[in-house]
Amino acid sequence: MESSRADFSTILNRILDTAADNLRIAKILIQLGLDPNNVTYDALFSRLLEIVLANITLANMFALVGAIFFVATLLMQTMVPLRVANMAGCTFFVAFGALSGNVATFLLYLLLLPINAVRLRQMLNLIKKARIATVGDTSMEWLKPFMTERRYRRGDILFKKDDAATEMFLTVTGTFLVTEIGVELPPGRLMGELGFLTPNKRRTATVECMEDGQVLTITYERLLEIYFQNPQFGYYFLVLTSQRLLENISRLEGTIAQEKAGRQTTAPDNIT
């Protein structure tokens, strides 16, 4: 065992002697405090160990832990743990910047801390309110921070049946009509969510603005982004849209039942 180790050390020493003949490598060895004409594996290892031990400071330890958290963020597949790991890494880098007197590092990671905190809070609220929505509150208020505002006037067509579907709507003010089934959508109702779930991404009905109003929109690409960042959100969104679909089916069945009852009452009148 000792002979094999001695042979390995001899090989490394020969490699070092050959490398020391290179001018650039010789300069590096001189900067490390080694003699290029008399460099050995043991001497190089000892010198590197001295440099490492000399640089073990509290500031550098904070930087090392921060770097570990940064690498961890690259391995995260979901957004919430990624934000948590990023905030932890930023905290250690802030400490490193303060202890080492590196103002740029200190300010950079100090600025990143609240940004990550705000985004983490948004994601946690998103998941929390989606859970609440599945037990009865089917409003989509919790999705508003991710949506953009748009206004419509009476007579405007938001979209027509069989149009390409690219976004979902949430009514805020005004009244909108689903023309095919004659259903009015008051504020707080969802529109266009089925296009996100259908394979051909086509509108299943036409929606017209009956009273000047405001809506919030979110693209399907943004919905997919939120889903992949939080797969749990995808489950709750599917539950919500299923509830909406069941409500529409119940409303349609009620309308059909009323029409049928109306026809049955008018039939005896016609006979008489």
Residue pairs with C-beta under 8 A, 6 or more apart in sequence:
9 41
9 42
12 41
13 40
13 41
16 39
16 40
16 41
16 44
17 39
19 25
20 26
20 29
20 36
20 37
20 39
25 36
26 36
29 35
29 36
29 39
30 36
32 44
32 47
32 48
32 51
33 47
34 43
34 44
34 47
57 99
58 99
59 95
59 96
59 99
59 100
60 96
60 100
62 92
62 93
62 95
62 96
62 99
63 92
63 93
63 96
63 100
65 92
66 89
66 90
66 91
66 92
66 93
66 96
66 109
67 89
68 89
69 85
69 86
69 88
69 89
69 92
70 86
70 89
72 85
72 89
73 82
73 85
73 86
73 89
76 82
76 85
78 229
78 230
78 231
79 119
79 123
79 229
79 230
80 120
80 123
80 124
80 127
80 230
83 116
83 119
83 120
83 123
84 120
86 112
86 116
87 113
87 116
87 117
87 120
90 109
90 110
90 112
90 113
90 116
91 109
91 113
93 105
93 108
93 109
94 106
94 109
94 110
94 113
96 102
96 105
97 103
97 104
97 105
97 106
97 107
97 108
97 109
97 110
98 106
122 145
123 229
123 230
125 142
126 142
126 143
126 146
126 226
126 230
126 233
127 230
127 232
127 233
127 236
128 142
129 141
129 142
130 142
130 232
130 233
130 236
130 237
130 240
131 236
132 142
133 139
133 140
133 142
133 236
133 239
133 240
134 236
134 239
134 240
138 240
138 243
138 244
139 188
140 170
140 188
140 190
140 240
141 188
143 170
143 216
143 218
144 170
144 216
146 218
146 222
146 226
147 170
147 216
147 217
147 218
148 216
148 217
148 218
149 172
149 214
149 215
149 216
149 217
150 214
150 215
150 216
150 217
151 212
151 213
151 214
151 215
152 158
152 174
152 176
152 209
152 212
152 213
152 214
152 215
153 209
153 212
154 209
154 210
154 211
154 212
155 208
155 209
156 208
156 209
157 206
157 207
157 208
157 209
158 169
158 176
158 191
158 192
158 207
158 208
158 209
158 215
159 165
159 192
159 203
159 206
159 207
160 203
160 206
161 180
161 203
161 204
161 205
161 206
162 202
162 203
163 202
163 203
164 201
164 202
164 203
165 192
165 195
165 196
165 198
165 201
165 202
165 203
165 220
166 195
166 201
166 219
166 220
167 192
167 217
167 218
167 219
167 220
168 190
168 191
168 192
168 193
168 195
168 196
168 217
168 218
168 219
168 220
168 223
169 190
169 191
169 192
169 207
169 215
169 216
169 217
170 188
170 189
170 190
170 191
170 215
170 216
170 217
170 218
171 185
171 186
171 187
171 188
171 189
171 191
171 213
171 215
172 187
172 188
172 213
172 214
172 215
172 216
173 187
173 212
173 213
173 214
174 187
174 209
174 210
174 211
174 212
174 213
174 214
174 215
175 184
175 185
175 186
175 209
175 210
175 211
175 213
176 184
176 185
176 189
176 191
176 207
176 208
176 209
176 210
176 213
176 215
177 183
177 184
177 185
177 207
177 208
177 209
177 210
178 184
178 185
178 205
178 206
178 207
179 205
179 206
179 207
179 208
180 205
180 206
181 205
181 248
181 251
181 252
181 255
182 255
183 248
183 251
184 210
185 191
185 207
187 213
190 240
190 241
190 244
191 207
191 215
192 203
192 207
193 240
193 241
193 244
194 204
194 241
194 245
195 201
195 202
195 203
195 204
195 220
196 220
196 223
196 241
197 238
197 241
198 204
201 220
223 237
226 233
227 233
227 234
227 237
